[in-house]
Amino acid sequence: MCNTQANKYSLKKETKELKLNKTFIYLDESGDLGFNKGSSKYFVISFIAMDAKTNLILKRKIKKVKKRHKIGRDVEIKGNKSSHSLRTDILKAICSLPIEIYSITTNKQGINKSLRKDTNIFYNYMVNLILVPYIERSKINNLCLIADLRINKVSKGMRFGDYLKYKIFFENSLYKIKLDIKYLDSLISYGLQAVDFIANSIFKSYEQANDQYYKALRGRIIEDKRLYFNS
């Protein structure tokens, strides 16, 4: 597809998204759910929520920051591998928009032995604790949830998407919501790259007691939930 055709296709897609009154959520994590000697002490799951217009602007802002730092479009940026300058510019770009940040951090010492055997179950549980209440409060009718491809590759238990649909539609009786769950490679998703920086910034504030980047998010953080901090 030539550039002209690609631009026309992109414009049509953006126009269609704006008419749908859709809420977009990007979800990612930082830290690990391992329990070895070198594993992290904390594990963070964060998501950012925004309307369709903000979603389009976010993509453009991330593109501009990457261009300013001479980073190619096909290069994925990661919070834990970026310079201070890039981190600062990315977080500033994100927080200049009317987005909402929700996060949950677990002190892994409190996770019981049975859940340590299949951390996928615990991962789903953490997402449920912050995402479903948000959906209930916000009275969303049309939701597009974007998560990384790897989130759907599980060994046991209910898959992430199936688990979430069960919680939303059956346990909470939110039948009227139109829910679209997409699993994307973060390499091609500016939204996933953005939430990676947010999750990593929150993770650093707990794991390394470094709140330098967390402070940049404070105006946009709606919820910063903690699990097992009394363990």
C-alpha positions as CSV (number, residue, x, y, z in Angstrom):
1,M,0.0,0.0,0.0
2,C,1.4,3.4,-1.0
3,N,1.7,6.3,1.5
4,T,-1.4,8.1,0.0
5,Q,-3.6,5.1,0.3
6,A,-2.3,4.3,3.8
7,N,-3.0,7.8,4.9
8,K,-6.6,7.7,3.5
9,Y,-7.2,4.4,5.2
10,S,-5.8,5.7,8.5
11,L,-8.0,8.8,8.3
12,K,-11.1,6.7,7.6
13,K,-10.3,4.5,10.6
14,E,-9.8,7.5,12.9
15,T,-13.0,9.1,11.8
16,K,-14.9,5.9,12.4
17,E,-13.4,5.5,15.9
18,L,-14.4,9.1,16.9
19,K,-18.0,8.4,15.9
20,L,-18.3,5.3,18.1
21,N,-18.1,7.0,21.5
22,K,-15.7,4.3,22.6
23,T,-13.5,4.2,25.7
24,F,-10.0,2.8,25.1
25,I,-8.0,1.1,27.8
26,Y,-4.3,0.0,27.6
27,L,-3.1,-2.4,30.2
28,D,0.4,-3.5,31.1
29,E,2.6,-4.7,34.0
30,S,6.0,-4.1,35.6
31,G,8.1,-6.4,37.8
32,D,7.6,-10.2,37.7
33,L,5.6,-12.9,39.3
34,G,8.6,-15.1,39.9
35,F,9.8,-16.2,43.4
36,N,13.4,-16.8,42.8
37,K,16.4,-15.1,44.4
38,G,16.6,-12.4,41.7
39,S,12.8,-11.8,41.4
40,S,11.2,-8.5,42.2
41,K,9.7,-7.8,45.5
42,Y,6.6,-6.1,44.0
43,F,4.5,-6.6,41.0
44,V,2.5,-3.8,39.3
45,I,-0.5,-3.8,36.9
46,S,-1.5,-0.5,35.5
47,F,-4.0,0.7,32.9
48,I,-4.8,4.0,31.2
49,A,-8.3,5.0,30.1
50,M,-9.3,7.6,27.6
51,D,-11.9,8.5,25.0
52,A,-11.5,8.0,21.3
53,K,-10.2,11.5,20.5
54,T,-7.6,11.3,23.3
55,N,-6.5,7.9,22.0
56,L,-5.7,9.3,18.6
57,I,-3.8,12.3,20.1
58,L,-1.8,10.0,22.4
59,K,-0.5,8.1,19.4
60,R,0.6,11.3,17.6
61,K,2.3,12.6,20.7
62,I,4.3,9.4,21.2
63,K,5.3,9.5,17.6
64,K,6.6,13.0,18.0
65,V,8.6,12.2,21.1
66,K,10.2,9.2,19.3
67,K,11.0,11.4,16.3
68,R,12.5,14.1,18.5
69,H,14.8,11.5,20.1
70,K,15.6,10.1,16.7
71,I,14.0,6.7,17.4
72,G,12.6,4.8,14.4
73,R,8.9,4.0,14.2
74,D,9.7,0.3,14.1
75,V,11.7,0.5,17.4
76,E,9.8,-0.3,20.6
77,I,10.5,2.0,23.5
78,K,10.5,0.5,27.1
79,G,10.4,2.3,30.4
80,N,13.1,0.2,32.0
81,K,15.5,0.7,29.1
82,S,15.1,4.4,28.4
83,S,17.2,7.4,29.3
84,H,16.0,10.0,31.8
85,S,15.4,12.5,29.0
86,L,13.2,10.1,27.0
87,R,11.3,9.0,30.1
88,T,10.6,12.6,31.1
89,D,9.4,13.5,27.6
90,I,7.1,10.4,27.3
91,L,5.5,11.0,30.7
92,K,5.0,14.7,30.0
93,A,3.4,13.9,26.7
94,I,1.0,11.3,28.3
95,C,0.1,13.5,31.3
96,S,-0.7,16.5,29.1
97,L,-3.8,14.6,27.9
98,P,-7.1,14.0,29.8
99,I,-6.3,10.3,30.6
100,E,-6.9,8.4,33.8
101,I,-4.4,6.1,35.4
102,Y,-5.3,3.1,37.6
103,S,-2.8,0.8,39.2
104,I,-2.5,-2.1,41.6
105,T,0.7,-3.1,43.3
106,T,1.2,-6.4,45.1
107,N,3.8,-7.1,47.8
108,K,4.6,-10.7,46.6
109,Q,5.5,-11.9,50.0
110,G,1.8,-12.0,50.8
111,I,0.9,-14.3,47.9
112,N,0.0,-17.8,49.3
113,K,1.7,-20.9,48.1
114,S,-1.2,-22.3,46.0
115,L,-1.4,-19.1,43.9
116,R,2.4,-19.2,43.4
117,K,2.0,-22.4,41.5
118,D,0.0,-20.7,38.7
119,T,0.5,-17.0,38.7
120,N,-1.9,-16.5,35.8
121,I,-4.8,-16.9,38.2
122,F,-3.4,-14.2,40.5
123,Y,-2.7,-11.9,37.5
124,N,-6.3,-12.2,36.5
125,Y,-7.4,-11.5,40.1
126,M,-5.3,-8.4,40.2
127,V,-6.8,-7.0,37.0
128,N,-10.3,-7.8,38.2
129,L,-9.7,-5.8,41.4
130,I,-9.1,-2.5,39.5
131,L,-10.7,-2.9,36.1
132,V,-14.2,-4.2,36.9
133,P,-14.9,-1.5,39.6
134,Y,-13.7,1.1,37.1
135,I,-16.2,-0.2,34.4
136,E,-19.0,-0.2,37.0
137,R,-18.4,3.4,38.2
138,S,-17.8,4.8,34.7
139,K,-21.0,3.3,33.2
140,I,-19.2,2.5,30.0
141,N,-21.2,1.3,27.0
142,N,-18.5,0.7,24.5
143,L,-15.0,-0.5,25.6
144,C,-11.9,-1.5,23.7
145,L,-9.3,-3.1,26.0
146,I,-5.8,-3.5,24.5
147,A,-3.3,-5.8,26.2
148,D,0.0,-7.3,25.2
149,L,0.0,-10.5,23.1
150,R,1.8,-12.4,25.9
151,I,-1.1,-11.9,28.3
152,N,-3.2,-14.5,26.5
153,K,-0.6,-17.2,26.6
154,V,-1.4,-19.1,29.8
155,S,-0.7,-22.6,31.0
156,K,-3.6,-23.3,33.3
157,G,-6.9,-21.9,34.4
158,M,-9.2,-19.5,32.5
159,R,-7.7,-17.3,29.8
160,F,-7.5,-13.6,30.5
161,G,-10.3,-12.6,28.1
162,D,-12.6,-15.3,29.2
163,Y,-12.0,-14.6,32.8
164,L,-12.7,-10.9,32.3
165,K,-15.9,-11.5,30.3
166,Y,-17.2,-13.8,33.0
167,K,-16.5,-11.2,35.7
168,I,-18.1,-8.4,33.7
169,F,-21.1,-10.1,32.2
170,F,-22.1,-12.8,34.7
171,E,-20.8,-11.9,38.1
172,N,-21.5,-8.2,37.8
173,S,-24.4,-8.4,35.3
174,L,-23.0,-5.6,33.1
175,Y,-24.7,-7.1,30.0
176,K,-25.1,-3.9,28.0
177,I,-21.4,-3.3,27.5
178,K,-19.9,-3.8,24.1
179,L,-16.5,-5.2,25.0
180,D,-13.7,-5.7,22.5
181,I,-10.5,-7.2,23.8
182,K,-7.4,-7.0,21.5
183,Y,-4.0,-8.5,22.0
184,L,-1.3,-6.6,20.2
185,D,2.4,-6.7,19.9
186,S,3.6,-3.7,21.9
187,L,6.1,-3.0,19.1
188,I,3.2,-1.7,16.9
189,S,1.1,-0.2,19.7
190,Y,1.9,3.3,20.9
191,G,-0.7,3.0,23.6
192,L,1.0,-0.1,25.0
193,Q,4.3,1.6,24.9
194,A,2.8,4.5,26.8
195,V,1.3,2.4,29.6
196,D,4.6,0.5,29.9
197,F,6.3,3.7,30.9
198,I,3.5,4.4,33.5
199,A,3.6,0.9,35.0
200,N,7.4,1.0,35.2
201,S,7.3,4.5,36.9
202,I,5.0,3.2,39.5
203,F,7.0,0.0,39.9
204,K,10.2,2.0,40.5
205,S,8.5,4.0,43.3
206,Y,7.9,0.7,45.2
207,E,10.7,-1.5,44.2
208,Q,13.5,1.1,44.3
209,A,11.9,3.8,46.5
210,N,12.4,6.1,43.5
211,D,9.4,8.4,43.1
212,Q,11.0,10.8,40.6
213,Y,8.8,9.5,37.7
214,Y,5.8,8.7,39.9
215,K,5.6,12.4,40.8
216,A,5.1,13.2,37.2
217,L,2.0,11.0,37.1
218,R,0.2,12.2,40.3
219,G,-2.1,14.6,38.5
220,R,-3.5,11.7,36.4
221,I,-3.5,8.8,38.9
222,I,-7.1,8.1,40.0
223,E,-6.3,4.9,42.0
224,D,-3.1,3.3,43.3
225,K,-4.3,0.2,45.1
226,R,-2.0,-2.0,47.3
227,L,-2.2,-5.7,48.1
228,Y,-0.5,-7.5,51.0
229,F,1.4,-4.5,52.3
230,N,0.8,-5.6,55.8
231,S,2.4,-9.0,55.2
